[in-house]
Amino acid sequence: MLGKFLLTAAIIVLAVYAIRQRAGSTAQRRDDAHGAGAAASDGQTGLFSRRNLIQTAAGVVVVTMIAGSALALLQGWERARDVVTVEVSNPITGAVERFEAKRSDVGDRSIRTLDGRRIRVSEVERIIIHEDR
């Protein structure tokens, strides 16, 4: 959560910086149009270096976002492959059966166990998932 907040704050800061730089460069272009010849060449060099800075910062933000997305996908994939203990309990009879399954194979009303059995759970029975960590 903190990472998302910091990323959002960084994007806002970069956007404000880019808007200010563009406003400054438009004012500088107006000055150039009115005959500031020597100052124009220095200003253009500064503009290109600022543009490179902004492009580099934008590239860093994009690479960070891609890396964060890849990390989130990898963690989700690993979590789906976790083996969990699943208990199916019948509150009427009090019977409890235990199975092991991958987290992704546990649905609302069905379970596919590690040994390949498919178990369908009735509306009365409850599925309890225990973390095996």
N, C-alpha and C positions, 0 to 999 in steps of 0.2 A: 504494500500500500504506500509506503514511504517512497519507494522507487517511482511509482506512478506520479505521485505529487511532485517529486523533484524533476521528472521529465517534463511534466506540464509547465512547471515554473520556468524551466530552461527554454522551452519553446516560446513562451510568452515574452521572456526577456529578449530572445533573438528576434522575434517579430517586432517588438518595439524598437530595437536597435536598427533593424532594416528599414522601418518606416521613417525613422529620424534621418538615416543616411540618405534615403531617397529624397526626402524633403530638402536636405542640405544640397544634394547634387542638382536638384531642379533650380534652386536659388543660384547656385554656382553657374549653371548654364545660362541663366538670364544675365548674370554679370558678364559672362563671356560674350554674349551677343551684343552687349553695350560697349565692347572695345577694351576689355582688360586682357591684352595679349600675353604679357609675360606671366601674369598670375594664372592664366588659363592652362599653360603647359604644366605648371607645378600642381595645379588642382586636379588635372586629369591623371597624373601619376598617383596622387593620393587616392583618387577615385578607384583606380584599378587595384591598388593594394587593398582598399576597403572591400572591393567586390570579391577579391580572392579570399579575404578573411571570412566574408559572409558565406561564400561558396564552400569553403573548408568547414565552417561551423555547420552548415546545412548537411554536408556529407557525413560529418560525425554523428549528427542527430539521426540521419537515415540509417547508418550502419548500426547505431545503438538500438534503434527500433527493430531492425531486422534480427539482430542478435537476441534481443529480449523476446521476440516472437518465437524464434527457434528454441530458446530455452524453455518457454512456456509449453510449446508443443512436446518437447522431449520429456518434461516433467509429467505432463498428462499421459503420455504413452507409457512411461514407467509406472505411474500410479495404476493405470488400467491393467498392467501385467502383474500387480501385486497379488499374492495368494492370501486369501482370507478364509477364516472358518465361518461357515454359515450354519446356523441352527434353525430348523423348522419346527416350530412348536404348535401343538394343537391345544388350545385352551379348554376344550370340552373334555378330552380324554387325559390331558396332561402329558402326552407322549412328546418326547423331544428327540429329534434325529440330527446328527452332526454330519456336515459335508465340508470338503475343501474345494474351493473354486477360485478362478481368477475374478478380480473385481469387475472386469468388463462383462463377464459371463453371468452376472447376477442381475436379473431383471425384476420387474414388479411382481410378477406371478410365476416366474420360471427360473431355474438354475441349471447351468451346465457344469458338472463336476470335472475335476482334473482327469478322472478316468473315463470321461466321455459320456456319462449318463446324463440324460435330460430329465429334470424333475419339475413337474408342474405343481404349484401350490394352490390349494383351494382358497376361497374367500375367507374361510374361518381361520385358517392357519396363519401364523405370523413368521416372517423371516427376520432373523436377528443376525447381524453381521458383526463378527469379532475381528479386530485388528490383530495380526500375528506378529507384532513388532516387539 
